[in-house]
């Protein structure tokens, strides 16, 4: 489903690490086979982010075959002079097409005066054309990514002739207090899970409010606004 403020882009990278939380307990990291909702949302935050809006990832299209590569890594322990050898399993030769749109952040009524859909949509598209405002990563800091505009569905996907591939229960993302969508998630940080299924190379994500979620802890909302000295509408309009 296309929304009026939909954006479409392609992200590529030599490596990616969308780590499965279950494999991190022993110090190892093993990537999921496909990007998580939260990782793709993080990429969009690097491209264009404002507390006025919330990015919703609609779909991702897996363009290249899923391949992995394992590397020996020596993690840095800041509280100990000792070093360990861990094995991280990365995805390699990654290419994804992403479709997303934004909704207004109803948890920030103080920013309602900045809800100009046309302005934010146009800025987001320009930032995609320029490769983003900040560095783009595919899951983790050492996996550099590159963003450019695309038409979702164009070009051939390696999996476009495979009717269905089920990845089982996966980590979907984290709901922070300032993006709460229900009474249960207000003032709290929650973890979301969902059942990921790819059909003909495309994964259609559930929106956060339809996922399984578990409350982790209490959390306060960081205030934004001109009175706080960390938000200026006039400055944004002057730049763009």
N, C-alpha and C positions, 0 to 999 in steps of 0.2 A: 504494500500500500504506500503510495506516494503522498506526502504532506506538502502543504504550500511552502514550507520552509526547509524542504529536504536538501541535503548536500550529499554529493557522491564523490568519492576519491579513491585512489589506489595507493596502497602503501607497500613498499618493498624493502627487503633487507637481506643481507648475507646470512645472518643468524637471527633466531628468536628464542626466547625462553619464557613461555607462559607456564610457570612452574605449578605443578600439582602440590597443594599444601600437604598432602599425605606423605609425600616423599621427602619433605624437608626436615622431618623430625630427627633423622640421624645425621644431618649436615649435608646430605646430598640434595641435588635439584634435578628433577626430571620434568621435561616440558609436556604439557598437554599436546595432543596432536593438532589442535586447532586453537585460534585465538579466543580468549575469554572476553566476555562483554566488558569487564572492567578495564582490560588492557586496551581495547579499541576506544573506549571512552577516554582513557588517559591520553591516547594519541590525539583525539579531538581537543582535549584540554591544552595540549601543546600547540595545536594549530590556532585555536581561538577559545578563550574562556572568559566568562563574566558571571558574577554571582547572581545576576538577574535571571539567568536561564539555566536549564538543565538539559544536557544532551541525552537523547534516547537513541541507542543503536538499534536499527531495524533489522539489518541483514549483513552478512559477510559472505563473500563468494571466494572459495578456495581455488586459486588459479593454477598453482604448481603442485606436483606430486608431493605428498608428505614424506619427508626424509629426515633422519636424525643423525647427529654426530656427537660422540661422547669425548669430553676433554678432561684432563686432569687439572684441577684448580687448587691453589693454595690460598684458602680464605684468610683474611687478615683478622686477627683477634687483638683488639685494642687493649684488653685487660690482661693479656698474657703474652710473654715473649715466645711461646711455643707456636709452631705452625703445624697444620694438618694437611693431608692430601685428600681432597674430595673429588668426586666425579660428577660433572654436570652434563646432562644430556640436552643438547640444543636441537631445535629445528633448523634446517639449512635451506638456502635458496628459496626464500619466502616471498610470496606475492599474493596480496589480497585486495579485493574490491569491497568497499564498505559503503553502505547507505545509512544515513542517520537524519534525525530532525531534532528540533529543540522545543521544549515547553517552558512556560514561565515558572519560576520558582516561587510558589505560593507561600513558602516559609519565610519569605523576605518582603513583606508588605511595604517596608521602608524604601524599597527600590522600584515600586510600581510605576513611578514617573519615567523610568528608563525602559519600559516595555514597548519598544518600537521594533516590531517584527521585521519590517523592511530594512531598517538600519543594520540590525544584527545579522540578518541573512546575507546581505551584501558584503559586510565585513568578513564574515566567515568564508564566503566564496573567494574573496580576494586573498585571504590568508592561505587557503588551500593552493591557489595558483602560485603563491610565493614560497610554498614548502613549509609553512607554519611559522609561528612567532618564536617558538623555542625549539630546542633539540627534540627530535622524535625518537622514541625507543620502542622496540618490539618486546615488551614484557619486562625487560630489565636494562640497567644502565649500559652494560657493555654491548648491547645489541642495537646498533644504530639503524634507524629507519629513514625512509625518504617518501614524502607525500607529493602527489600530483593529482590534478583533476582527472576524472574518467566518466564514462557513461556506464552505469551498473548493468552488467549483462553482455557488454560487448567483449569481443575476443573469446577465444576458446578456453574453457576450464578443463583441467585434466580429469575431473570427476563429473562432467556434465552428462555423461551417459550412464552413470550409476544411480539407480532410482532412489536408494536409501542406504544410509550408513549411520548407525546409532553409536554414539560415544558414551552413553550411560550418564550417570549422575556426575555433574561437573560444578565447580565453583563458578558462580555467575558474577558476583561482585560484592561490594560493601555499600550499605546505605548509611550515610552519615546523618547527623542530627539536622543539618541544614537542607537535606533532601528527603526528609521524612514524608511518607505518603499515607500514613494511617496513624490513629491514636496510639497504637502499640509501638510504632517506631519513632514517635516524637520524643525528643530529648535523649535519644539513645543511638548507639552504633550497632548495626545489625549486619550479619553475614547472610548472603543469599545463595541458594543452590537451585539447579534446574537440570532437566534431562535434555541433553543436546543431541539433535538429529540433523544430519545433512541430507538434503534431497537434491539430486542432480547438481551437486557442487555448491549449493546454497544453504546456509544455516540462517533460519529466521528466529531471532531471539525473542523470548518472552520479555515483556516490559517488567521492570523491577517489582511492581505491585502485584504481579501474578506468580512470582517465584516463591519457593519455600524459603522462609527466613528464620533466623535465630538471633535473638538479642544477645549482644556481647557485654556491653557495659553502658553506663550513663555517659552522656556527652552534652556539652553546651554548644550553642551556636555562636560563632564568631560574628560580631556586628560589623556591617559595612554601611557606609553612607558618608555624605559630605561632612556631617558633624563629627564623624570618627576620624576624618582626615585621610581616609584610604579609598575614596571613590569620588570621582568628579565627572559628571555628565558633560559639562561644557568642554572639558579637556578632551574627552573621547570624540565628541563631535568635531572639534577643531582639527584633530589629527586625521580623522577619516572622512 
